[in-house]
């Protein structure tokens, strides 16, 4: 998004109040932005905040399970638990 909009790394880093080196690592999937940074990105790039939050959370989940032998299975079980618990909460 940064490159498509013609923003330089240093310009976006300044808007996010982070270092240019940190932003470079974010862009290379070596570091993650804080959730609060998504609000700024949403405003700068005119992107729906929920879309950015979904991608941010998906990346956190991926980082957590990427090296686990049963990571995908655990993710499926977690999905079932979320579905089950949300149905229980709807009945309350």
ChimeraX attribute file (.defattr): number of C-alpha atoms within 10 A of each C-alpha:
attribute: neighborCount
match mode: 1-to-1
recipient: residues
	/A:1	10
	/A:2	14
	/A:3	8
	/A:4	7
	/A:5	9
	/A:6	9
	/A:7	12
	/A:8	12
	/A:9	17
	/A:10	15
	/A:11	13
	/A:12	18
	/A:13	17
	/A:14	13
	/A:15	13
	/A:16	19
	/A:17	10
	/A:18	14
	/A:19	13
	/A:20	17
	/A:21	12
	/A:22	15
	/A:23	21
	/A:24	15
	/A:25	13
	/A:26	13
	/A:27	14
	/A:28	10
	/A:29	11
	/A:30	10
	/A:31	12
	/A:32	16
	/A:33	15
	/A:34	10
	/A:35	12
	/A:36	10
	/A:37	15
	/A:38	20
	/A:39	17
	/A:40	15
	/A:41	19
	/A:42	16
	/A:43	11
	/A:44	14
	/A:45	12
	/A:46	9
	/A:47	14
	/A:48	13
	/A:49	15
	/A:50	12
	/A:51	11
	/A:52	17
	/A:53	16
	/A:54	11
	/A:55	12
	/A:56	17
	/A:57	12
	/A:58	12
	/A:59	14
	/A:60	12
	/A:61	13
	/A:62	14
	/A:63	12
	/A:64	11
	/A:65	15
	/A:66	12
	/A:67	9
	/A:68	11
	/A:69	9
	/A:70	10
	/A:71	15
	/A:72	13
	/A:73	12
	/A:74	13
	/A:75	14
	/A:76	11
	/A:77	12
	/A:78	12
	/A:79	12
	/A:80	12
	/A:81	12
	/A:82	12
	/A:83	11
	/A:84	11
	/A:85	11
	/A:86	11
	/A:87	11
	/A:88	10
	/A:89	8
	/A:90	7
	/A:91	6
	/A:92	5
